[in-house]
Every structure is written in C-alpha cells, then in structure tokens.
Amino acid sequence: MQELVAVSGLVLIFGLSMWRKINMGAVALVVAFLLGVLYFGQTASGIASGFPGSLLITLLGVTYLFGMARANGTIDQIVGGAVGAVRGRVALVPWVFFILAAIITGSGALSAATNAILIPVGLAFAQRYRINPLLVGLCIINGTNAGGFSPIAVYYNIVDGVLDKVGISVDAGQLFLWTFIANVVINAVAFILLGGPELMRRGREEETADPTTSYLGGGTATITKTATWTGQKIVTLVLMVSILVGALGFKLDVGFLALAAAVTLSALYPQHSKEALGHIGWNVILLIGGIVTYISMLETAGVIKELANSVAGIGTPLLAALMMLVVAGVVSAFASTNAMFVVLVPLAAPLLTTGSIGVLGFVIALCIAASAVDSSPFSTGGALVVANTEEEKREKTFRGMMIWGMSMIVAAPLLAWLLFVVI
C-alpha cells in the first residue's frame, strides 16, 4: 500500500506541475509535507531535513561564480583562447569534454566536483560552436561515469567497500573496463541522436564571427576588441583554478569554494554583482530540492527499503536481479547514487553468495544501472546542465534531460541485465 501511495504522489507532482505550469519542486515540497505528516506520521522538521542543502550550495555557488565570470568577460576569454585546441573541428568538442571528465573523475575526484567544474565551461563551448547544450552536458556526465569506477575513483571504492563487508570481491580491472565501455557506447548514442552527425558534416569551421561578439549571456553582450587579460579577469581565473586545486587536490567542497570565490569577486568588483545574481539558477534549485526532498521523505518512511526487500525476495534469481537493477535506476535518478550502492549491494548479497547469478556481471550491471541515470535533471549533474544553459534554451534542455534520464531508467537496467547477467 505504501508503494502505491508513493507512486501516486509522484504522479500528482508531475501531473499538476505540467498541467498548471507550476514549479515541480514547489509541488513536490507540498506533497512531501502532506503525505509525510498525514500518512507516514513524520514531522515537518524531519521532512525539511531531507532538503539537499549540499546540492543547493553547489548549484548556488557554481552558477553565482560563473555568472560573475560571464559578466566580467572571463569565460569569453577562456573560450576564445581555447578555440585553437580543436582547430574548428566542432564534432570533437563534445568528446573532448567526455575525455576530460573521465580523466578527472578516474583520478579520484568526486563526480559532483567534476561536473561542477566542467559543465559551465562545456556549455560555454556549446554556445560558442552552436552545439546542442544537452549533448555537451551529457558528454560530461557520461564521461564522469566512465571514469567513476577506476580503482582509485570514489564510486568504485564505495562499491568495493560495501562488497567487502559482505565477503565478496570483484576484479577491479574488469569492472572499470566494462563500465568504461558501456559509457562510451551510451555517449555515442547521445552523440548520434543529439546532433553529432550534423557536427561532423560541418567539418572544420574557420573563425568568421566578429571578435567583439560574446557568445554567452544570450549572445547580446560584448567584450573588448582587444580581448586582453585585464586584472579582473586574471583574479577570476586564479580563483577558478584555486577551486580546481581545492576540490581535486584537497577534497574540499566545491560548492562552498565556488560561493566563496563569487562573494570575493562581488566584493572586489561590485559593478558585476547584480548581473551575476541574475545567473543563479533559483528555479532549478527549487525544482531539484523539492523532488529530492520528496524521495528523502519516502526513504525515511522505509518505502524504498521495503521495495528493495520485496524485490530481493523474488524466487527467480534472474528476475530478482532485473528488478533490483530497475530499483537502482529509478531511485538513483532522484536520489544519491552513492546511497543506492550502500543500500542495494547488501540486499543483493544472498543472490551473489549462493552462486545463483554471476558476481562480477551483476556488479557491473548494478554500477551501470545506478550511474547511467545521473543524466536525470534531478541529479547534481543534470541540474547543473539545466542551470547553466542559456535562459532561452533552458526549458527545452530540461525537457531533453527529462526524456533522456527517464529513458535511461528503462534502457540501462534492462540492457545491463541482458549483457552482463543473462548472457
């Protein structure tokens, strides 16, 4: 009965927000409060504690900082200076960001930090080269997942730690190899569906645009004809590099680092502060925060665990494995991927220890099913893509992220199950 109520709540949230054009997050917060208090017996403060404060800080800090960087021309300068790297070959741009994301995450960076660092710059490139922002955003998220299961990556160490507690070990090299290949394939599909062939037909493009025209902020702003590195731009770049060092080298929180940098720039150069505040993705923060709060309320009520337990109790091992992968995909699309590994791996232990299904194959499938849905607009990476897309394309990008993310919920678990568990 609880599962039915939970699903009904989701239907109400999506239906009402689309019918009346209300922010989905606001509706989700109200439904979470009503169901949590009236049906699940929770307190309002307990429900509110599920609001993702760390995600809010990340979105706030990153969009505020890059708002300042856009307003003072630093992003224009970076993008303009990096144009030579691809020598006009626009089809290479999405794949460059895929590789960068895989390297950074595979080196041990948190996936949220990688996304927060690369997505704003990647979308600036998308705007500069007239590439679908959804394509570049997905390339970064898929690249993050591709590197996420290297032997020194965070995702792998979480999975390995949980497996170790239940007395199971897997080949780290095989896990990394197959999850990497899977994400390359997923990214290739995205490239084909979201404009890649057209980019290839465009071939190599010469720089013909007016150098005074900015490709950011809707394409209406201007930068100086000489495009020199002013003191303000240098300070901005130094702060951005400092965030990179702090997040990747010292594991500091990227959201707070970005917020501190944005406030510092606003104090030093207040003339750009008001414009930068306009770039903060408040609507996205409310949207993502509301949905995550609703899912958190269900987790607190034990609905997610009950669902996982009922799946684990299915008599047919192959069917139980498939259902567990589906649960991983559905919940991970709205909640923490890390948390899904912690919850589902122990529940799968009976299937794995009895030899009913292959251990390595199931773990590979679980990693793919739980991480491929990070492209959902309700995940940190997906939210950053929507928040950093230029205003006139934001709604279309959100719909695209929603369609892609929901398709991954179905396709990733099923295909991973067929390829790594059944075969």
N, C-alpha and C positions, 0 to 999 in steps of 0.2 A: 504493500500500500504506500509506503514512504517513497519508493522509487517512482510510483505513478504520480504522486503529488509533486515530486521534484521535477519531473519531465513536464508536467502541466504548468508549473511555474515558468519554466524556460519558454514554453510555447506562448504563454501570456506576455512575457517580456518581449520576445521577438515580434509577436503579432501586434501588440499595442504600439510599440515604438515605430514600426513600419506603417501602420495604419494612420496614426496621428502625427507622424514626423517628430516624435519626442526623442530626446537623447536616450539611447538604450540603457546607458549606465544609470541614469536617474530612475528609470522604471525598475531596473534590477535592484536598486537600493530599497525602493519601496516594497517590492515583492519579497525581498530578503527579510525585511523587518516584519511584514505581516505574517509570512509563513513561519519565520523563526520564532516569533513571540507567541502567535496564536495556535500554531500546530505543533512545533517542535519544542516549545517550552523554554526557549532561550531568552536571555536578557538583551536589551537594546545595546548595552555597552559591549557585551560579548560579540554581538553581530558586527558592531562597528570596528572591533579589534581585527576583524578579517579584512578590512580595507587595506590594500597593499601599499603601505607607506613608503617602502623602499622603491617600488616601481614609480610612485608619484614623484619622489625626489629625483629619480633617474630621468624621467620624462621632463620634469620641470627644469632641472639643471642643464640637460643637454640642449633642449630647444631654446632656452634663455641664452646660453653661451653662443650657440650658432646663430641666434638672432642678432647678437652683438657683432659676431664675425661677419655676418652678411651686411649689416648696416654700415660697418666701417670699411668694407671692401676687401677684407682679408680672404674670404672664401673666393671671391673673384680672382684675387691674386694667385691663390693656390691652384685653382682650376686652370687658370691661364698658363701658369708656369708648368703644369703637368701635361699640357696638351701634347707636347712633343713625345711623351712616353709611348703613346700609341700611334703617333705619326699619322693621325687622321683615320686610322682603321677602326671605325666605330664598333664593329662587331666584336672587337677584342675587349672593349671596356667592361661589359658585364663579367666576363671570365677573369679579368684581372682582379676584380673585387672578390670573386669567388675564391681565387687562389690566396689572396691576401688574408681573407677571413679564415681559411683553413690553416694557414701557417700560424697566424696569431693564436687561434684557439688551440691548435695542436701543440703549441709551445707551452700551454698551461694557463692561458688567460681564461677568465670567466666568459661564458658566451655572452652574457649581458654587457660586459665591458667591450668585447669585440664589436658587438652590434652598435653600441652607443658611440664608439669611436668612428666606425666606418660608414654607417648608414647616412649621416648628414652629408659627408663628403661625397659618397657614392651618388646620392640623389642630386647633388650639385652637378656632378658629371652628367647624369641623365638629362638634366635640364639643358646643360651646355651642348650636348650632342643630339638633342631631340630623341632620346630613348625613353621608352615606356618606364616610368619610375617603379612600377610594380616588378618589372623584370630585374632591374638593378637591385631592388630591395630583396627579392627572393634569392638572387645570386649570393648576396652577402649572408643571408640566413642559412641557405643551403651549404655555403662554404664553412660557416661556423659549425654546422652539424657534421660536415665531412671531417673536420679536424677534431671534433669533440670527443672521439673515442681513441685517440692516440694513447700510448701507455703512460704519458705524463699529463694527459688532459683531465679536466675536472670531472666530466661525465664518466669517463672510464673508471676513475678512482672511486667514485661513488658506487657504481655498479660492482666493481671488484670487491669493495669493502663489504657490501651487503651480501654478496655471494660467499665471501669468506666466512661470514658469521654463521651461515647455514652449511658450511663444509663443502662448498662447490668451487671449483676453479675452472677457468677457461683460458684458451690460448689468446694472449693479448694481441699478437700479431695478426691472427686470423680475424679477430673481432674488428680491429682497426681497418684491415684491408677491405672486408666486405661492407662495412658501414660507409667507408670512403667511396667505394664503387657505387653503392646504392645512391648516395647523394649526388655523385656525378651524373648518374642516369636521371635522377629527379630534376637536376638543374638543366640537363639537356632537353628534357621535355618542356620545362618552363621557357627555355630559350626559343624552342621551335614554336610554341603556342603564343608567345607574347612579343613577337616581332623580330626574332633573331634572323630568319631568312631575309627579311627586308633590309636589315642592317648589313647583311652580307652582300646583298645586291648593290647597296650604296657604295661598297668598297672603300677606297681611300678618299677622304674629303680634304680639300685644301681649306685653309683658313680664309674665308671670304667675308666674315662678319666685321662690322665696324668695331674697332677695338675699344671704343668708348662705351659700347653697349654692355650692360650687365645681363647675364642670363639667369640671375637669381631674383627673388622677390617679385615674381610675375613678369620679369623681363622688361621692366619700365625704368629701373634705376640706372644711374650712370656712374662710371668710375673715371678717374682722371685719364687724360690722353696718354700720359707718360707711364701710367700704371707702376709707379715707383713704390718701393717698400718704405712707407712712412714709419715714424716711431710708433704710432698707434698700432699699425699692422704687425710690426715686429713684436711688440708686447703681447698682442693677441696670439701670435704664432708661438711665442715662448710659453705662454700659459697652456695652449693646446698640447704642446709637446710634453709639458710638465704633467698634464693629465695622463697622457700615454705612459710616461715613465711610472707615475704613481700607481696607476691601475694595473699595468702589466708587470712592473718590476717589484712593487711593494704590496700588491693585492689590496690597495686602498679602494674605497667605494667610489665608483666613477661618477655617480650622481652628485654626491656632496662635493667632489673635486670640481665638477663642471659648474655647480652652483656657486662655489667659492670664486672660481675664475670669472664667472659672469658678473658677480657682485663687485669684484675688484675692477673689472673693466668699466662698469657703470659708475663707480666712484671716481675713477681716473678720467673717464670721458663721458660725462653725463649727457652730452648732446645726442647720443645714440640710444640712450636708455629707454625712452618711450617707444621708439620704433622696435627695439629688441623685445620689449614686453609683448608687443603685438604678435610675435612669432611663437610665444609659448602656447603649447597645444592644450589649452584648458578643456576643450570639448573632448579631446581624446583621453585626457586624464580622467574625466568623469565617466566616460564610456567604459574604459578598461577597468577602472576602480570599482564601478558598480557590478559588472559581471563577475569579477574575481571575488568580490565580497559575497555574492550570491553562492558561488561554488564553495567558498570557505564556510559559509553557514551550513551547507549540505555536508561538508566534511566533518564539521563539529557535531552535527546531528548523527553521524555514523552512517549516512546513506551511502557514501562512496565505498566504505569498507564492507558494508552489507552486500553491496552489489558485487564487489570483488570476491567476497567469500562464497556467494551463491554461484558465481562463475566457476570458482576453483572446485566446487563440489559436483560439477557436471561429470557424469560417469565416463563418457568417452574422452580419452586424453586429447586427441586431435581437436575435437570440438571445444573442449575446455581451454586449450591453448589459443585457439582462434578468438574465443570470447574474451580471454584475458588481454589479448593484443588490442581488441576493439576498445575495451575499457581504458587501456593505457592511452590510446589515441584520443578518445573522447575527452577524458579528464585532463590530459596534458595540454589539450588545445585551449583550455580555460584556466588551468592552474599550473603549478610548478612541475616542470619535467623532472627535476631532481627528486621532488617528493614522490612522484609516481614510481621511480625506481626503488625508492626506500619501501614503499607500501606493497608493490606488486611482486617484487623478487622473492620475498619470504613466503608470500601466498602461493607462488609457483613452485616452491621447494619440493612439495610432495610429488609433483609431476616429474621434476628433474631427478630427484634421488632414486625413484623407483625404476628409472630407465624407460618410462612409458614413451617419452619423446627425447630427441637428441638435445643435450645440454647446450652445446655451442650454437646450434641452429636456432634454438628458442631464444637464447640471449641476444643473438644478432637481430632476430626478428623483433624482439621487445625494444631494443635500442632504436631501431628504425621507426617502429610504430609510434614510440613516445616522443621522438625528436622531430620527425618529419612534419608534425602538426605545429611546430613552433612558428610556422608561417601564418598561423591564425592571427587576425588583428587583435586578439585578446591576449596574446603573449607579448613579452617585452620587445622582441624583435619586430613583430608585426605592428605593434603600437608605435614604435619609433619610425617605421616606414610611413605610416599614415600621418604622424605628427610632423614629419619633415618634408612631406610632399607640398608643393606649391598650392596655395589656397584653392585655386580654381579646379585643380585636379584631385583634391583630397577626397571628395565623396566618391568619385569613380575609383580611386585607388583603394578606398576602404571596401567597396563592393567587390573589387577584384581580389583583395586579400581574403575576404569572407568566402568567396566562391572557391578559391584555391585551397584555403585552410580546411573547409568542410569536405572538399573532395579528397584531401589527404587523410582525413579521418576514416574514410571508407577504403580508399585505394591502398594506403601504406600498410595497414594491418593485414589486409587480405593478400596482397602480393607478397609481403614478407613471410606470411604464413605458408603460402604455396611454395615459395622458392627455398625457404630455409628450414621449415618444419616438416612439411609433407614430402617434398622431394628428397 
